[in-house]
Every structure is written in structure tokens, then in C-alpha cells.
Amino acid sequence: MDFTELLNKAVSRFPSKKAFAEAMDIDASRLSRALKANDFPFNVTNCLRLARVSGESPSAVLRAAGKADVAEMIESLYGKDRTQLLTAAERELLDEWSKLTPRGRDSLRTLIAELQPRKSKVSKRSA
């Protein structure tokens, strides 16, 4: 998949291009330029933001953007398979997570935060 296809696929998961640009923390004009087939793809930082927002492999995004050398360097540090250290149950959860819409992911994050035990403030009594 080339960079423009990958980017269009990621943008299509959002309600609008503006919402996608906001999630990426980039200007809408930069996104528009990147969506044009013959324009320059993102720099490394924006490629990694795209991977985070889209759920795509950072290596796949970097390669699509013509930055295979950076992908290879990162893989030499962290390994090619980002799930190799996960259990089968953890991989299954990640697979389900990747199927969610961005709004669904946000809802699930909120639910998880609500389910976590709250830290209570313990006051020390003076003796």
C-alpha cells in the first residue's frame, strides 16, 4: 500500500478530515497536501503520529512514506513483530481494539479509567 492509500484509509475512519488533522495534531492544510498523490509524505514524527492514530504498524507507515531506512533502524532496536512479547489473550484484545472506530476507542478508554480503583488520600493522624 502506498502512503496516499494508507493515509486515505486512516482518514476515512474519522468523521471529517478536520477531526483527523486534530487527532494527528497537524494543520488541516498539511493533511490536504499529504493527501495529494504527488506531494511529499509526512516527516518521521508525523508518520509515527499517523501510526498511533490509525493503529497501523509504525514500520508499515514509515515504509509507505519512503522512510524504510528509519523503519529498519527502529526494528533493529525493538524488533519487527510488535506483538511477539504478548500473550495470545493480549494479542486478541489488540485485534479487537484495532477494529474499533476512534470514537469507540475513546469510549473504551473512558470506561477503563472509570473501572480503575481510585487512589484515596490517607491522612496521617497525629499521635
N, C-alpha and C positions, 0 to 999 in steps of 0.2 A: 504494500500500500504506500502510495507516495504521501508527502507531507500534506498537500492540499486535501486529499481524500480523508486522511486521518483527522485533520482539523475540522472539516465539514461534518464528519461523523460525530465528533465531540460537541460541536456547536448545536447539532440537531437535538441533543439531549436536554437542552435548556429552553426555557420559554421564549427567549429572544437573544439576539447577538449581543445586545447591551448587557443582559444578565450574565452571559458567558464572559464578556470582557471584564465585568465587575468581579466575577469569581476568580478570574485569572489575575486580577489587579493590573490590568493594562488598559490603555486608551482604546476606545472603540475604533478610532482611525487606524491604530496599529493592527488591530484584528482585521479590519477591512483590507488593508494592504497584504496581510498574510494569506487571506482567503483567495486572492487573485493568483491564478496558476503560475504566472511567471515572475512573481515577486519573491523577495528574499524571505526564507522561513525565519523562525524565531532564533534568538541567541540561546545559549545554553541555559541560562536562568529561566527564560520563558518556556523553553522545551520542558524543563523539569516541572514548571508550574502546570503546563498542559498535561503532563503525565499524572500529576497529583489530582487535578480537577477531573480528568477524563477516566482515570483508572487504568489507562494504558501503561504498558511497560515503559519505564524511562528509556531503556535501551532501544526499544522499537521507535519511540518518538525521536530520539536523537539520530538514529539511522535514517529515518524518513526525512529529517531536516538536513541530511548531508553531513552529519557530525559523527560518523562511525568511529573515528579515532577517539572521541570523547567517550562514546559508549563502551568501547573496548577497554579504555583506561579504568572506567568505573567498574566494569565487570571484573577486571583483574584485581580490584580491591575488595569487592563484595560478592563476586560470583555471578554467573549468568542466570541461575534459577533463583528468583527472589523468594520462592516458596520451599526451597529444599530443606529448610530447618523447621518447617511447620509440621504438625501432626495432620493426619487425614481429616480430623474433625475441624481443625483450624483452616485447612485449605477449603473445606466445604463451606464454611462461613464466608470466606473471602469470595468464593464463587457466587454465593447468593448476594453478597454485598455488591459485587460488580454488576449485577442485574438490576439493581435499584436505580431509580431516577435520582438526580441531585436533591430534589425535594424529599424523596423517601429517605435518602441518606441523612439529611438534616433532621428529619423526624426521628429516625432511629438514634442518632447521636443525643438528641434531647431526652428520649426515653432512657437511654443508658445512663445519662447524667442524673436523671431523677431516681433511678433504681440504686445508685451507689449510696452507701451509708454516709451520712453527714458527719463531719468531724465536730465533736462537741467541745465547747470551751470548758475546761475544768478549772474552777477557781481554787486556788490554794487557801486553805483556812489557816489562819494564824494560830499558833499554839499558845 
